[in-house]
Amino acid sequence: MIQMGIMAGWASPTVERLKEPGSSVLLNKDQASWVASLLNLGRFFGGILGPVATHYLGSKRSILVTMFPIAIGWLIIMLTDTYVEWLYASRFISGLGVGMTFGSFPLYLGEVSLPQIRGALISLAIVGSPIGQVIASVCGVYLHISTAATAYFGLTILLIWLFFWLPESPYYYVRMKNPERAKKSIKWYRSGKGVEEEYQAIEKFVAQNSSTSFGEKLKALNEPSIRKATLQIVGLFVLMQLSGVNDIMFFMETILKQAQVNTLVSPAIFVIYVNVFCIFASIISIFLIDNCGRRILLMISSTGTSISMAALMYHFFSLDMSVTKAYLQWLPLAAIVLFMASYFVGLMPVPSTILSETLPANMKCIVSSIAMLIGSTFAFLTTKAYEPIVAVLGEAYLFMIFAAFSIVVIPYTLLSIRETKGKSLQEIQDDFMKN
């Protein structure tokens, strides 16, 4: 997740540096939008590869495999940063790793964690994302692009070495009919406690949800419980992207410059401050997700993102009407801080948590793939459309659209999302079957 944060946070300082005269690659606005958005286009195809790899290799091995396209992406920038086409290739290949990661890591954490801490564990992992954004924003301001890429490449190699030693999920070994390895995995993840009881529970869970063919899985999508869970997850992943998070993350410095924030704080430095603040917001979500529950966090998060987008809309409308600039400089700063904090408290961790919880073992990969494909499509479209929409409509109307989509999360959560706090995977599935 630190790597995910680095790739998301890389665009905001780096693209602005590459648009300045004298940069190694002088980007125009169209090229800048492609450099920012190609990560999400690659993520679309990674969304296909990740769940497929999880099914055949296991969730842990799949996460290990995702590190290789990420490493290649940084290696390309290390070796050449003077041609925009190489930047396109790097971002697209890195996006493959992003898509594969989001298609496998929630499944892995869902399978190896205890029900009481499952949400907290996923939230803990997601803390890595804002940490990565801080690293990217600092390195993007103070280091040359190839030097920063070398540091990111080194972190990727370290991650490959560390992750190599983790055991595979016991669910994978049970599916592969290898009870001895499954029990060893349970023993490692549970410190030797309750091995036989958990093995029997996993064996029952996998047996109830075993499917032998891809066709059977496609047919299972029409079962009422599976269809409800799938629509719930897909809806959440779409609303995540339509909240405007990609535009804020990838173009934060650009937005601040267009908002004429220049006296209170430097936009480049403020990006660093915001990303540091997001770490604390992510830490708060660790304690809240298994205490408050998924539904409450989603509604709190949506309220915050909606207010922040409305504030940005008001700010740019005010600028269009020639309101005194100094009077308004605090507003976009506060709005962006509120947006990022709200997003990392709920909209970031909760959809991945629900994805890991609400599906039978045999359906997780295919539904995860569907969610990743649709979510990454909307992520790419919202990022690539930023510059064209701003050119045609202006920033105010763009943020109005995002505010409208953000507020939709509240009724969607009330009507569609079921609380899964503290329940085992079997209990959650039984609940869906009853309803």
C-alpha positions, -999 to 999 in steps of 0.1 A, spaced: 0 0 0 30 23 4 37 16 -32 1 23 -41 4 57 -23 37 66 -41 21 59 -75 -10 80 -67 10 108 -50 37 108 -78 16 128 -102 8 159 -82 43 173 -77 60 156 -107 35 166 -134 38 202 -123 76 200 -124 75 185 -159 53 214 -171 79 240 -162 104 253 -187 138 235 -184 123 202 -172 136 169 -187 102 164 -205 82 196 -211 46 185 -209 16 203 -223 -18 200 -206 -29 170 -228 3 151 -222 1 159 -185 -35 144 -183 -23 112 -200 7 108 -177 -17 112 -147 -45 90 -161 -26 61 -177 -20 46 -142 -58 40 -140 -59 26 -176 -32 1 -167 -52 -6 -135 -81 -17 -157 -61 -46 -172 -45 -53 -138 -80 -57 -125 -84 -87 -148 -50 -103 -140 -52 -99 -102 -82 -120 -94 -72 -146 -120 -38 -149 -104 -54 -151 -70 -75 -181 -81 -46 -200 -96 -16 -189 -74 -33 -179 -41 -37 -144 -28 -3 -141 -12 16 -152 -42 -5 -129 -64 5 -99 -43 41 -109 -47 37 -111 -85 21 -76 -86 54 -61 -74 72 -69 -107 52 -46 -130 56 -19 -103 93 -24 -102 95 -23 -141 76 10 -140 101 26 -117 130 11 -136 118 27 -169 119 62 -152 153 54 -137 168 47 -170 151 73 -192 131 104 -182 135 125 -213 108 111 -235 71 114 -227 64 81 -244 85 64 -217 65 81 -190 33 68 -206 48 33 -206 59 35 -170 25 47 -158 6 21 -177 28 -8 -166 27 4 -130 -11 6 -133 -11 -31 -140 5 -37 -106 -20 -13 -89 -50 -32 -104 -36 -66 -95 -29 -54 -59 -64 -41 -53 -78 -74 -68 -58 -96 -44 -48 -79 -12 -83 -75 2 -89 -112 -4 -56 -121 13 -63 -100 44 -99 -113 46 -87 -148 46 -59 -146 71 -74 -122 97 -96 -128 127 -132 -115 124 -128 -92 153 -99 -73 137 -105 -78 100 -117 -43 93 -89 -28 115 -63 -49 97 -74 -37 63 -75 -1 76 -40 -6 90 -27 -18 57 -43 12 40 -23 36 63 5 27 39 -12 46 11 -9 81 27 26 72 39 35 65 2 19 98 -8 40 117 17 72 100 3 62 108 -33 53 145 -25 85 151 -6 107 133 -32 88 150 -60 96 184 -46 133 179 -36 147 151 -58 152 147 -95 126 125 -111 151 96 -119 167 99 -84 132 96 -68 124 66 -90 156 49 -78 144 52 -42 109 38 -51 125 9 -70 146 1 -39 115 0 -18 99 -24 -43 128 -48 -41 127 -47 -3 90 -55 -4 95 -85 -27 121 -98 -3 99 -94 27 67 -108 12 85 -138 -1 86 -152 35 49 -149 43 29 -181 42 1 -185 17 -35 -183 29 -49 -215 45 -80 -210 23 -59 -215 -8 -43 -247 5 -77 -261 14 -89 -254 -21 -58 -272 -34 -66 -301 -11 -34 -298 9 -45 -301 45 -9 -303 59 1 -270 44 -32 -254 53 -27 -263 90 9 -250 89 -5 -217 75 -31 -215 103 -5 -223 129 17 -194 117 -11 -168 114 -27 -178 147 5 -184 167 -4 -221 170 -38 -215 186 -71 -233 175 -56 -249 145 -79 -279 142 -111 -258 149 -102 -232 123 -91 -258 97 -125 -275 100 -143 -242 97 -123 -233 66 -128 -267 51 -166 -264 56 -166 -229 41 -146 -239 10 -167 -271 6 -199 -251 6 -186 -227 -20 -165 -249 -42 -171 -245 -80 -152 -264 -106 -157 -242 -138 -158 -206 -149 -192 -212 -164 -206 -223 -130 -193 -191 -115 -209 -170 -141 -242 -188 -135 -238 -182 -98 -238 -145 -104 -275 -148 -110 -282 -162 -75 -300 -136 -55 -275 -135 -26 -245 -133 -50 -261 -107 -72 -269 -85 -42 -234 -87 -29 -219 -80 -63 -241 -50 -70 -233 -37 -35 -195 -39 -40 -196 -26 -76 -217 4 -65 -192 12 -37 -162 10 -60 -179 33 -86 -189 59 -60 -153 58 -46 -141 71 -80 -169 95 -86 -162 113 -53 -133 131 -72 -105 114 -53 -83 109 -84 -86 145 -95 -77 157 -60 -48 133 -56 -33 136 -91 -39 173 -96 -38 187 -61 -10 212 -67 -26 222 -100 -59 228 -83 -43 250 -56 -25 271 -82 -58 276 -102 -74 285 -68 -48 313 -66 -34 300 -33 0 316 -32 5 337 -1 -6 315 29 15 285 18 33 271 -13 10 246 -31 39 221 -34 46 223 3 9 221 12 6 188 -7 31 174 17 12 187 47 -20 172 34 -5 138 28 10 138 64 -24 146 78 -39 117 58 -17 93 77 -35 103 110 -69 100 93 -60 65 82 -49 56 117 -82 68 131 -101 45 107 -83 15 123 -100 21 156 -133 32 141 -141 5 115 -145 -24 139 -162 -2 166 -185 21 147 -190 -3 118 -188 0 80 -221 18 74 -214 47 98 -180 53 85 -192 54 49 -218 80 58 -194 101 78 -169 99 50 -194 109 23 -206 138 44 -171 152 46 -162 147 9 -195 163 -1 -189 194 21 -153 198 8 -164 195 -29 -191 221 -23 -165 244 -6 -142 241 -37 -172 248 -60 -181 279 -40 -144 291 -41 -141 288 -78 -175 304 -84 -163 333 -62 -131 336 -82 -152 337 -114 -171 367 -98 -138 385 -90 -142 382 -52 -110 393 -34 -85 365 -36 -68 370 -3 -101 366 15 -107 332 0 -73 316 2 -80 296 33 -111 279 18 -95 256 -8 -68 246 18 -94 236 44 -116 219 17 -88 197 5 -77 187 40 -113 178 48 -117 158 16 -86 137 21 -92 131 58 -128 121 51 -119 98 22 -92 79 41 -114 74 71 -142 57 52 -144 56 14 -109 42 11 -109 13 36 -146 3 37 -151 -10 1 -120 -32 3 -132 -45 37 -166 -54 23 -151 -70 -8 -130 -92 15 -161 -102 36 -193 -106 17 -186 -132 -10 -183 -170 -10 -147 -183 -15 -154 -195 -51 -169 -161 -62 -144 -137 -46 -120 -137 -76 -146 -131 -103 -166 -104 -84 -133 -88 -74 -124 -87 -111 -157 -71 -120 -154 -45 -93 -118 -37 -103 -127 -34 -140 -156 -11 -134 -139 10 -107 -107 15 -127 -127 25 -158 -144 53 -138 -110 62 -122 -94 65 -157 -124 85 -171 -125 110 -141 -87 116 -143 -85 119 -180 -115 142 -181 -102 167 -156 -84 190 -181 -111 188 -208 -140 195 -183 -121 224 -167 -114 239 -201 -151 237 -212 -170 242 -179 -145 255 -154 -134 241 -120 -166 251 -102 -189 229 -122 -165 200 -120 -165 201 -82 -203 205 -83 -206 172 -101 -183 155 -76 -202 169 -47 -235 155 -61 -220 120 -65 -204 121 -30 -237 128 -13 -253 98 -31 -232 75 -9 -254 83 21 -287 70 8 -269 42 -11 -254 31 22 -287 33 41 -306 13 14 -280 -12 1 -251 -18 25 -253 -44 53 -233 -42 84 -206 -69 87 -188 -57 118 -175 -86 140 -190 -114 119 -172 -144 105 -171 -150 68 -195 -179 72 -220 -157 93 -219 -129 66 -226 -154 39 -254 -170 59 -269 -135 63 -269 -129 26 -284 -163 19 -313 -155 43 -320 -122 26 
